[in-house]
Amino acid sequence: MKLLRVDMTTLQTRWEIVPEIYQQFGGRALIARLLLEEIPAACDALGPHNKLIVAPGLLGGAGVTTAGRLSVGGKSPLTGGVKEANAGGIGGDTLGKMGIKAIVVEGQPEQGQFHLLHIQGDAAELLPAEDVRGLGTYATSEKLQERYGADAMVISIGQAGEFLMRGAGIAVTGEREQRSNHAARGGLGAVMGSKGLKAVVIEKPVGKSVSFADVELFRNASRAFAQKLIADPKLGAQGGQHLYGTSSIVGAVNEMGSLPTRNFSSGSFEQAATLRGEHLREAILAREGNIGTRCMPGCVIACRNQYVDESGMPIVGTLQYETIGLVGSNLGLGNLDDVARLNFMCNDFGLDTIETGAALGVAIEAGLAEFGNVESIIALLNQVSEGTILGRMLGNGVVTTGQVMGIRRVPAALGQAMPAYDPRSLKGNGVTYATSPQGADHTAGNAFGARNEVNPLGIQGQKELSLKLQIIAAMLDSTGLCLFARPPIIANPQLMVDMLNGIYGWGWTKDDYDRANRDVLRTELEFNRRAGITKEDYRIPEYMREEPLAPHNAIFDVPDSELDSVFDTL
């Protein structure tokens, strides 16, 4: 395994043998370790001392279904702490097959310079990026794939990342026409922009593959894992995730009173029926679009969709639940065509739809547009790509927007916008939002899928549930597995142990595996402590503790003492 260092100050690249201490880390775990050991935790997230790290999970390139996600990380300009975000596409598979443990981008060029990192086999070089500067992520990917080949992988930022907007994410291409997989959260697109790196292009590796310490052990475990996913009633060919994608949960979240509506002022939306997964599937099939396809090579869940307009022309792929919640119901929009248009704009500008949808909700409450009026919202969002003062405010996220506009109802925790589950009626997610070292992020430990274990409206058992889910999320993000792949691993962790031992020959036990997953959180919490984040920062906004949320009139009332003790048994 090798590591690529990219020095943006000197514009030099160099390959290194991966140190022994990093051999058993991948994805999120490796990002956390590198950040803790290599950067001053109190540094400016958009300054020269932060690092942008791109890393596949431990299963990357091995052909494990759903295990091709690519992690991107650094110190977050939103939370001020550690951040990892990951994307589907071909990134994890490509880097894994090439034996690249991580790409570490360091330093900073002269202000205003942008470069392209081109990797072909064992060669890596930095090139001027003037011909793609100022372009959105779609045009950037298209232009670079025309130059380097349609099967080349492109990682890029849009205008938001170039402008160093803290709501910026990073786009990763996928198979064939896919150009809209995003490592969206935490402002990592701004970190990439601060490095003067517009894009990374990796030409398709030919004749590269992962070697196995025990191929039979690996094959048996990986096959059993795939079969469990196929047989799962929620994930298999007739399951909701395959048939409807992540939008399958719109109705359920609305019914439980947790769907963000009009800047998180209500938990249910009167037009939710037209945003449901069933409606989305019917519309796509009627227009001859694609549904039930995959975002990663070999995925057996295949939950991706391509939303098309009435003439059958693609608008965006994939239209996901979080986006439907944040730029749909949260903005008073009940038309999927409107949601898809806003989704495309965010993807093209290189913006996180969660952060941007939350910021737009606050801006609308402040009178800058109208809930339910898509044209007024589009006009507002367009200012991001133009780099206007108002656009920069929105692009810098919900907290900045709330501060500038004087709005108290700002749905954020640790500086980062909340996903599409209001924590007042899904309190397990509230505990995760408040306490995760990643900030408000459903992928850090989503309690919606475990709502039958603990009463979502109750206090009892929430901290224990959140801790369990945060440990599981650390495992998923470190191995490269999709969030939806967790059921078989939760039920039988030996499957993961065998897959890892089959690849690497570590001889791990389930105890070793559990320790490694917990160590990810310990490392991240220590980085955040060094960055100056205290227990008082790990909180839910005051208004959510006082303002009842319709329809259940719930408030977030999990005591601070419970939040402060979540990691006592870590």
Phi, psi and omega per residue, in radians:
M1 nan 2.563 -3.113
K2 -2.326 2.840 -3.125
L3 -2.231 2.349 3.140
L4 -1.830 2.092 3.054
R5 -1.713 2.290 -3.140
V6 -2.130 1.921 -3.106
D7 -1.663 1.888 -3.083
M8 -1.396 -0.217 3.076
T9 -1.328 -0.820 -3.125
T10 -1.663 -0.143 -3.094
L11 1.019 0.744 3.109
Q12 -2.074 2.653 3.051
T13 -2.160 2.637 3.073
R14 -2.665 2.506 3.081
W15 -1.623 2.508 3.084
E16 -2.305 2.604 2.959
I17 -1.268 2.377 -3.111
V18 -1.169 2.169 3.111
P19 -1.039 2.628 -3.096
E20 -0.965 -0.645 -3.071
I21 -1.163 -0.300 -3.133
Y22 -1.765 -0.031 -2.996
Q23 -1.072 -0.581 -3.067
Q24 -1.701 0.299 3.094
F25 -1.981 2.544 3.032
G26 -2.573 2.837 3.043
G27 0.858 -2.201 -3.082
R28 -1.052 -0.667 -3.130
A29 -1.119 -0.740 3.134
L30 -1.181 -0.693 3.108
I31 -1.047 -0.824 -3.140
A32 -1.047 -0.760 -3.107
R33 -1.168 -0.759 3.136
L34 -1.131 -0.715 3.121
L35 -1.096 -0.793 -3.102
L36 -1.110 -0.647 -3.018
E37 -1.626 -0.333 -2.975
E38 -2.061 -0.254 3.134
I39 -2.180 2.586 3.039
P40 -1.203 2.116 -2.984
A41 -1.071 -0.467 -3.107
A42 -1.552 0.151 -3.075
C43 -1.181 2.836 3.029
D44 -1.193 2.151 -3.090
A45 -1.075 -0.437 3.136
L46 -1.874 0.312 3.120
G47 -1.754 -3.079 -3.045
P48 -1.254 -0.294 -3.034
H49 -1.567 -0.273 3.029
N50 -1.273 2.838 3.101
K51 -2.299 2.538 3.015
L52 -1.802 2.178 -3.044
I53 -2.104 2.236 3.102
V54 -2.021 2.126 -3.020
A55 -2.558 2.341 3.007
P56 -1.336 2.825 3.031
G57 -1.295 3.009 -3.112
L58 -1.095 -0.407 3.136
L59 -1.665 0.016 -3.066
G60 -1.017 2.289 3.086
G61 1.469 -0.116 -3.061
A62 -1.527 -0.099 3.122
G63 1.487 0.311 3.078
V64 -1.390 2.223 -3.119
T65 -1.023 2.438 3.138
T66 1.183 0.165 -3.004
A67 -1.888 0.500 -3.095
G68 -1.830 0.301 -3.097
R69 -1.241 2.548 -3.105
L70 -1.912 2.218 3.137
S71 -1.619 2.470 3.025
V72 -2.247 2.435 -3.084
G73 -2.676 2.977 3.124
G74 2.938 -3.069 3.001
K75 -1.323 2.276 -3.052
S76 -1.408 2.283 3.039
P77 -1.293 -0.172 3.080
L78 -1.572 -0.908 -3.055
T79 -1.544 -0.400 -3.034
G80 1.347 0.124 -3.136
G81 -2.240 -2.850 -3.104
V82 -1.170 2.540 3.077
K83 -2.552 2.334 2.963
E84 -2.254 2.306 3.004
A85 -2.261 2.607 -3.120
N86 -2.362 2.776 -3.044
A87 -2.372 2.659 2.963
G88 -1.330 -2.818 -3.056
G89 1.787 -2.738 -3.078
I90 -1.881 0.151 -3.053
G91 -1.111 -0.895 -3.112
G92 -1.098 -0.675 3.133
D93 -1.174 -0.748 -3.101
T94 -1.136 -0.888 -3.115
L95 -1.154 -0.646 3.118
G96 -1.083 -0.775 3.138
K97 -1.156 -0.546 -3.128
M98 -1.412 -0.081 -3.128
G99 1.252 0.429 3.125
I100 -1.625 1.937 -3.138
K101 -1.221 -0.670 3.135
A102 -2.930 2.686 2.916
I103 -1.912 2.128 -3.089
V104 -1.995 1.986 -3.100
V105 -1.738 2.145 -2.991
E106 -2.188 2.856 3.023
G107 1.237 -2.875 -3.079
Q108 -2.765 2.388 3.117
P109 -1.449 -3.095 3.026
E110 -1.071 2.543 -3.069
Q111 -0.985 2.332 3.096
G112 1.645 -0.170 3.129
Q113 -1.496 2.427 3.043
F114 -2.289 2.447 -3.079
H115 -2.277 2.899 3.081
L116 -2.048 2.288 3.034
L117 -1.694 2.081 -3.126
H118 -1.947 2.191 -3.138
I119 -2.125 2.186 3.058
Q120 -2.383 1.909 -3.089
G121 1.068 -2.158 -3.138
D122 -1.632 0.105 -3.130
A123 -1.793 2.379 3.102
A124 -2.433 2.276 -3.128
E125 -2.538 2.653 3.059
L126 -1.720 2.314 -3.097
L127 -2.223 2.708 3.063
P128 -1.046 2.543 -3.110
A129 -2.096 0.469 -3.068
E130 -1.089 -0.547 -3.077
D131 -1.319 -0.222 3.071
V132 -2.013 -0.046 3.126
R133 -1.104 2.375 3.132
G134 1.499 -0.107 3.126
L135 -1.514 2.700 3.002
G136 -1.277 3.044 -3.062
T137 -1.188 -0.581 -3.141
Y138 -1.152 -0.873 -3.128
A139 -1.159 -0.622 3.113
T140 -1.082 -0.865 -3.135
S141 -1.100 -0.752 -3.120
E142 -1.091 -0.767 -3.113
K143 -1.159 -0.724 -3.107
L144 -1.271 -0.571 3.078
Q145 -1.287 -0.487 3.009
E146 -1.138 -0.603 -3.103
R147 -1.401 -0.750 -2.994
Y148 -1.875 -0.052 3.122
G149 2.035 2.481 -3.075
A150 -1.119 -0.402 -3.125
D151 -1.700 0.157 3.040
A152 -1.297 2.525 3.091
M153 -1.573 2.380 3.129
V154 -2.151 2.257 3.003
I155 -1.981 2.179 -3.018
S156 -2.576 2.899 2.991
I157 -2.051 2.752 3.056
G158 -1.738 -2.787 -3.115
Q159 -1.074 -0.624 -3.116
A160 -1.062 -0.727 3.105
G161 -1.181 -0.674 3.105
E162 -1.099 -0.650 3.128
F163 -1.408 0.040 -3.132
L164 1.059 0.642 3.091
M165 -1.331 2.330 -3.002
R166 -1.275 -0.115 3.042
G167 -1.689 0.195 -3.055
A168 -1.422 2.467 3.058
G169 -2.026 -2.982 -3.061
I170 -2.234 2.261 -3.094
A171 -1.658 2.487 3.133
V172 -2.273 2.266 3.141
T173 -1.345 2.782 3.127
G174 -2.167 -2.710 3.139
E175 -1.212 2.498 3.057
R176 0.907 -2.027 -2.975
E177 -1.477 -0.026 -3.021
Q178 -1.222 2.145 3.099
R179 -2.327 0.256 -2.975
S180 -2.250 0.566 2.981
N181 -1.477 2.309 -3.009
H182 -2.255 2.317 2.838
A183 -1.567 1.544 -2.784
A184 -1.618 -0.492 -2.853
R185 -1.560 2.690 2.958
G186 1.527 0.011 3.116
G187 1.380 0.405 -3.089
L188 -1.231 -0.372 3.023
G189 -1.126 -0.585 3.072
A190 -1.206 -0.645 3.081
V191 -1.104 -0.760 3.101
M192 -1.085 -0.719 3.097
G193 -1.136 -0.640 3.132
S194 -1.155 -0.378 3.090
K195 -1.497 -0.039 -3.101
G196 1.201 0.497 -3.106
L197 -1.939 1.867 -3.131
K198 -1.371 -0.654 -3.063
A199 -2.799 2.740 2.986
V200 -2.113 2.250 3.093
V201 -2.065 2.179 3.095
I202 -2.097 2.013 3.141
E203 -1.238 2.574 -3.040
K204 -0.977 2.206 3.110
P205 -1.272 2.291 -3.136
V206 -1.895 2.247 3.108
G207 1.273 0.303 3.134
K208 -1.796 2.449 3.117
S209 -2.733 2.827 3.105
V210 -1.402 2.431 3.052
S211 -1.654 2.653 -3.046
F212 -2.097 2.424 3.063
A213 -1.308 -0.619 3.132
D214 -2.546 1.578 -2.991
V215 -1.138 -0.602 -3.140
E216 -1.202 -0.727 3.087
L217 -1.041 -0.790 -3.141
F218 -1.105 -0.864 -3.080
R219 -1.066 -0.745 -3.133
N220 -1.082 -0.756 -3.115
A221 -1.230 -0.756 -3.099
S222 -1.188 -0.631 3.084
R223 -1.162 -0.759 3.123
A224 -1.087 -0.685 3.110
F225 -1.094 -0.827 3.137
A226 -1.088 -0.727 -3.133
Q227 -1.129 -0.643 3.091
K228 -1.102 -0.722 3.115
L229 -1.142 -0.764 -3.135
I230 -1.093 -0.633 -3.096
A231 -1.436 -0.232 -3.102
D232 -1.155 2.220 -3.076
P233 -1.119 -0.389 3.128
K234 -1.581 -0.385 -2.993
L235 -1.955 -0.387 -3.069
G236 -1.262 -2.918 -3.014
A237 -1.050 -0.470 3.119
Q238 -1.894 0.197 -3.112
G239 -1.472 2.773 -3.103
G240 -1.059 -0.631 -3.112
Q241 -1.160 -0.687 3.126
H242 -1.262 -0.763 -3.056
L243 -1.280 -0.651 -2.993
Y244 -2.136 -0.109 -3.065
G245 1.215 -2.834 -3.110
T246 -1.163 -0.324 3.110
S247 -1.182 -0.105 3.131
S248 -1.048 -0.358 -3.051
I249 -1.725 0.017 -3.103
V250 -0.943 -0.868 -3.106
G251 -1.083 -0.762 -3.092
A252 -1.158 -0.729 3.135
V253 -1.162 -0.665 3.111
N254 -1.126 -0.751 -3.117
E255 -1.157 -0.562 3.118
M256 -1.447 -0.031 3.070
G257 1.349 0.625 -3.111
S258 -2.185 0.147 -3.110
L259 -1.434 2.053 -3.098
P260 -1.065 2.197 -3.061
T261 -2.332 2.208 3.110
R262 0.831 1.209 -3.116
N263 0.965 0.905 3.031
F264 0.946 0.572 3.106
S265 -1.599 -0.208 3.086
S266 -2.566 2.777 3.132
G267 -1.822 0.069 3.089
S268 -2.434 2.598 -3.035
F269 -2.143 2.230 -3.054
E270 -1.149 -0.339 3.119
Q271 -1.835 0.358 -3.076
A272 -1.034 -0.531 -3.093
A273 -1.033 -0.578 -3.119
T274 -1.486 -0.007 3.064
L275 -1.873 -0.090 -3.048
R276 -1.165 2.759 3.134
G277 -1.056 -0.626 3.127
E278 -1.096 -0.728 3.122
H279 -1.178 -0.717 3.124
L280 -1.059 -0.788 -3.130
R281 -1.095 -0.790 3.140
E282 -1.052 -0.757 -3.118
A283 -1.137 -0.766 -3.119
I284 -1.131 -0.801 -3.120
L285 -1.157 -0.661 3.126
A286 -1.131 -0.514 -3.123
R287 -1.677 0.084 3.113
E288 1.127 0.646 2.993
G289 -1.527 -3.043 -3.090
N290 -1.876 2.409 3.070
I291 -2.525 2.633 -3.115
G292 1.309 0.551 3.076
T293 -1.829 3.132 -3.022
R294 -1.946 2.646 3.067
C295 -1.787 -0.159 3.117
M296 -2.338 2.591 3.123
P297 -0.990 2.303 3.017
G298 1.333 0.175 -3.122
C299 -1.256 2.243 -3.117
V300 -1.568 -0.207 3.114
I301 -1.385 -0.779 3.055
A302 0.905 1.206 -3.065
C303 -1.787 0.098 -3.060
R304 -1.368 2.591 3.018
N305 -2.285 2.832 2.994
Q306 -2.156 1.902 -3.090
Y307 -1.423 2.295 -3.079
V308 -2.133 2.807 3.106
D309 -1.471 -3.051 -3.046
E310 -1.146 -0.358 3.104
S311 -1.610 0.030 3.129
G312 1.544 0.092 3.114
M313 -1.418 2.323 -3.125
P314 -1.061 2.417 3.013
I315 -1.830 -0.944 -3.104
V316 -2.773 2.665 3.034
G317 -2.565 2.175 0.111
T318 -1.954 2.584 3.122
L319 -1.507 1.935 -2.969
Q320 -1.859 2.867 -3.122
Y321 -0.996 -0.836 -3.079
E322 -1.022 -0.687 3.120
T323 -1.202 -0.729 3.099
I324 -1.028 -0.700 3.127
G325 -1.229 -0.802 -3.000
L326 -1.434 -0.665 3.109
V327 -1.876 0.184 3.042
G328 -1.916 -1.682 -3.091
S329 -1.014 -0.640 -3.131
N330 -1.104 -0.419 3.110
L331 -1.836 0.150 3.130
G332 1.312 0.392 -3.099
L333 -1.820 2.190 -3.134
G334 -1.970 0.227 -3.114
N335 -1.945 2.111 -3.097
L336 -1.110 -0.522 3.074
D337 -1.055 -0.728 3.117
D338 -1.151 -0.754 3.131
V339 -1.080 -0.752 -3.125
A340 -1.112 -0.687 3.101
R341 -1.076 -0.790 3.123
L342 -1.159 -0.655 3.086
N343 -1.049 -0.808 3.119
F344 -1.043 -0.777 -3.124
M345 -1.071 -0.796 3.115
C346 -1.067 -0.814 3.123
N347 -1.030 -0.760 -3.084
D348 -1.206 -0.743 3.109
F349 -1.244 -0.276 -3.095
G350 1.406 0.776 -3.125
L351 -1.975 2.547 3.005
D352 -1.250 2.138 -3.129
T353 -1.160 -0.490 3.108
I354 -1.204 -0.937 -3.132
E355 -1.071 -0.750 -3.081
T356 -1.262 -0.714 3.095
G357 -1.077 -0.703 3.098
A358 -1.150 -0.732 3.129
A359 -1.120 -0.706 3.106
L360 -1.121 -0.678 3.105
G361 -1.054 -0.737 3.098
V362 -1.162 -0.736 -3.141
A363 -1.109 -0.666 3.113
I364 -1.162 -0.735 3.090
E365 -1.041 -0.538 3.122
A366 -1.402 -0.070 3.064
G367 1.694 0.188 -3.108
L368 -1.440 -0.250 3.063
A369 -2.740 -3.002 -3.099
E370 -2.132 2.350 3.004
F371 -1.018 2.303 3.102
G372 1.481 -0.119 -3.138
N373 -1.817 1.655 -2.997
V374 -1.143 -0.619 -3.110
E375 -1.143 -0.654 3.097
S376 -1.175 -0.585 3.133
I377 -1.270 -0.726 3.108
I378 -1.075 -0.742 3.126
A379 -1.065 -0.656 3.117
L380 -1.213 -0.791 -3.104
L381 -1.169 -0.571 -3.141
N382 -1.033 -0.419 -3.103
Q383 -1.205 -0.322 3.089
V384 -1.091 -0.863 -3.102
S385 -1.181 -0.431 3.129
E386 -1.437 -0.227 3.104
G387 1.233 0.445 3.101
T388 -1.230 2.948 3.113
I389 -1.039 -0.794 3.123
L390 -1.126 -0.706 3.094
G391 -1.102 -0.687 3.112
R392 -1.168 -0.629 3.075
M393 -1.042 -0.900 -3.138
L394 -1.087 -0.776 -3.100
G395 -1.144 -0.331 3.113
N396 -1.558 0.087 2.934
G397 1.783 3.083 -2.995
V398 -1.226 -0.638 -3.128
V399 -1.163 -0.810 3.095
T400 -1.051 -0.770 3.139
T401 -1.062 -0.765 3.120
G402 -1.117 -0.708 3.135
Q403 -1.147 -0.779 -3.115
V404 -1.164 -0.704 -3.049
M405 -1.576 -0.093 3.104
G406 1.229 0.653 -3.138
I407 -1.810 2.291 -3.111
R408 -1.449 -0.591 -3.091
R409 -1.393 1.534 -3.129
V410 -2.071 1.849 -3.071
P411 -1.371 1.475 -3.107
A412 -2.572 2.715 2.997
A413 -2.425 2.342 -3.072
L414 0.939 0.664 3.045
G415 1.430 0.010 -3.041
Q416 -2.099 2.430 -3.095
A417 -1.080 2.550 3.109
M418 -1.372 2.480 3.018
P419 -1.204 -3.026 -2.953
A420 -1.484 0.835 3.007
Y421 -2.443 1.893 -3.135
D422 -1.176 2.200 -3.033
P423 -1.247 -0.178 3.115
R424 -1.246 -0.516 3.132
S425 -1.982 0.015 2.980
L426 -2.363 1.372 -2.902
K427 -1.253 -0.385 3.043
G428 -1.088 -0.709 3.067
N429 -1.166 -0.607 3.086
G430 -1.063 -0.710 3.093
V431 -1.111 -0.733 3.098
T432 -1.121 -0.816 3.112
Y433 -0.963 -0.766 -3.035
A434 -1.282 -0.603 -2.940
T435 -1.911 -0.340 -3.104
S436 -1.062 2.387 3.038
P437 -1.112 -0.231 3.119
Q438 -1.519 -0.078 -3.068
G439 1.409 -2.952 -3.098
A440 -1.159 1.787 -3.055
D441 -2.683 1.994 -3.114
H442 -1.106 -0.501 -3.123
T443 -1.266 -0.167 3.113
A444 -1.457 -0.058 3.130
G445 2.688 1.325 -3.014
N446 -1.478 2.009 -3.102
A447 -1.441 -0.137 -3.122
F448 -1.049 -0.745 -3.130
G449 -1.215 -0.206 -3.134
A450 -2.046 0.410 -3.033
R451 -1.163 -0.327 3.101
N452 -1.367 -0.251 3.133
E453 -1.392 -0.606 -3.085
V454 -2.408 2.451 3.099
N455 -1.053 2.055 -3.072
P456 -1.045 -0.470 -3.103
L457 -1.611 -0.113 -3.097
G458 -1.657 2.955 3.117
I459 -1.616 -0.652 -3.014
Q460 -1.065 2.263 3.023
G461 1.446 -0.020 -3.067
Q462 -1.213 -0.707 -3.099
K463 -1.200 -0.637 3.112
E464 -1.172 -0.716 3.109
L465 -1.109 -0.786 -3.132
S466 -1.068 -0.758 3.130
L467 -1.062 -0.797 3.134
K468 -1.021 -0.788 -3.100
L469 -1.232 -0.589 3.108
Q470 -1.184 -0.618 3.083
I471 -1.158 -0.760 3.104
I472 -1.077 -0.755 3.140
A473 -1.083 -0.667 3.100
A474 -1.079 -0.661 3.094
M475 -1.134 -0.830 -3.123
L476 -1.032 -0.814 -3.071
D477 -1.246 -0.370 -3.134
S478 -1.569 -0.393 3.133
T479 -1.714 -0.296 -3.118
G480 1.633 0.181 -3.125
L481 -1.390 2.563 3.026
C482 -1.205 2.602 3.119
L483 -0.978 -0.606 -3.073
F484 -1.296 -0.164 -3.098
A485 -1.540 0.109 -3.013
R486 -1.260 -0.499 -3.042
P487 -0.951 -0.872 -3.122
P488 -1.112 -0.593 -3.120
I489 -1.277 -0.643 3.079
I490 -1.117 -0.765 -3.113
A491 -1.200 -0.595 -3.079
N492 -2.512 1.428 -3.122
P493 -1.073 -0.290 3.120
Q494 -1.083 -0.475 3.096
L495 -1.036 -0.772 3.120
M496 -1.199 -0.736 3.119
V497 -1.007 -0.778 -3.116
D498 -1.191 -0.678 3.114
M499 -1.103 -0.783 -3.134
L500 -1.165 -0.761 3.111
N501 -1.150 -0.601 3.124
G502 -1.150 -0.581 3.099
I503 -1.409 -0.874 -2.920
Y504 -1.810 -0.308 -3.140
G505 1.212 0.576 -3.080
W506 -1.347 -0.403 -3.065
G507 1.271 0.510 -3.127
W508 -1.152 2.604 2.936
T509 -1.839 3.047 3.082
K510 -1.103 -0.541 3.088
D511 -1.155 -0.714 3.089
D512 -1.084 -0.734 3.129
Y513 -1.090 -0.796 3.131
D514 -1.109 -0.731 3.121
R515 -1.071 -0.758 -3.113
A516 -1.089 -0.704 3.138
N517 -1.169 -0.711 3.115
R518 -1.198 -0.594 -3.137
D519 -1.109 -0.499 3.093
V520 -1.036 -0.857 -3.135
L521 -1.160 -0.693 3.115
R522 -1.055 -0.750 -3.137
T523 -1.126 -0.779 -3.130
E524 -1.138 -0.739 3.124
L525 -1.109 -0.633 3.109
E526 -1.198 -0.706 3.082
F527 -1.050 -0.806 -3.131
N528 -1.113 -0.643 3.085
R529 -1.069 -0.774 3.126
R530 -1.162 -0.475 3.124
A531 -1.355 -0.110 3.093
G532 1.687 0.186 3.108
I533 -1.427 2.227 -3.087
T534 -1.958 3.049 -3.124
K535 -1.092 -0.496 3.114
E536 -1.195 -0.331 3.089
D537 -1.416 -0.396 -3.127
Y538 -1.533 1.345 -3.043
R539 -2.482 2.828 2.996
I540 -1.621 2.522 -3.097
P541 -0.947 2.550 -3.084
E542 -0.987 -0.704 -3.071
Y543 -1.113 -0.499 3.116
M544 -1.300 -0.263 3.056
R545 -1.530 -0.221 -3.041
E546 -2.117 -0.514 -3.037
E547 -1.658 1.933 -3.117
P548 -1.108 2.481 -3.113
L549 -1.805 2.087 3.035
A550 -1.228 2.603 0.161
P551 -1.626 -0.082 -3.065
H552 -1.664 -0.056 -3.086
N553 0.930 0.748 -3.103
A554 -1.603 2.597 2.974
I555 -2.138 2.851 3.064
F556 -1.501 1.852 -3.025
D557 -2.103 0.362 3.016
V558 -1.180 2.152 -3.046
P559 -1.096 2.645 3.087
D560 -1.011 -0.593 -3.139
S561 -1.085 -0.587 3.081
E562 -1.220 -0.736 3.112
L563 -1.098 -0.719 -3.091
D564 -1.205 -0.309 -3.060
S565 -1.926 0.185 -3.115
V566 -0.965 -0.730 -3.028
F567 -1.705 0.269 -3.129
D568 -1.070 -0.539 -3.121
T569 -1.794 0.211 -3.121
L570 -1.140 nan nan
